Amino acid sequence: MIRFDVVTLFPEMFAAVTHSGITRKALEAGLWRLQTWNPRDFTTDNYRTVDDRPYGGGPGMVMLAEPLEKALDAARSEGGGRVIYLSPQGRRLDHDKVMELAGRQALTLLCGRYEGVDERLVRRRVDEELSLGDFVLSGGELAAMAVMDAVVRQLPGALGDGQSALEESFAAGLLDCPQYTRPETWGVESGGLKVPEVLLSGHHEQIRRWRLQQALGRTWLRRPELLAARRMSDEESKLLEAFKQDMESGAQK
Ligand code: 9D3
């Protein structure tokens, strides 16, 4: 059972992970738990103020250190773990980091809003800063949910056996191969798009090789830096060379 404590001005957003899908099932199975802490509940003034204008001037507002520290103290007093601040200044989250986090007993996720939180609170109370990447979100909540979703699906028992085997392909550093389901021909009115013949053949070894080749080819086309970071077997090198040949002769898109 991993415990997440989330410090957030928008606790209602977290229904997205508690009320739907794999994360909901895993919650019901007792694999994880969530407690939210609203800094507004730790204010003492009549207006329940959680932000103020930035020293030095400039646009927007900055979250006050005091209500955040009280919320973090409350989380810690009930067993909250290592404090992770989701912020655009953090190191980018990746699979290795997700696996590391999935090994912890408790994580406290601090979500910023507005222009961010007072840096003195970060210095005093944050253990680690994580980002989802170089694009702008409106706050840390969606990033915190992405962390929770990615971590929870790694917990033993969160996925069916079939799915956990599938997951290994990304862990192995390749993009997924294309997927098809019924019907065999789709869109008859516009020419009829067929499922690749090999997938209907029942030749399991040929299917495995085709899927591996597609995964290699797509990774080479779309994310070449993933291939560069990865050893290739003899079989994989040959399959990728054949993919490139097929592309030149116009057999692929
Ligand atoms: C870096 C942009 N800032 C320059 C003026 C403004 C700003 C944008 C977005 C300040 C805070 C935010 C809120 N973003 C997050 O809290 C956040 C985030 C993100 O925006 N992108 C990717 N990952 C993350 S994790 C938390």
Residues whose N, C-alpha, C, O or C-beta is under 5 A from the ligand:
A	BS01	9D3	L86 S87 P88 G112 Y114 E115 G116 L130 S131 L132 G133 F135 V136 L137 S138 G139 G140 A143
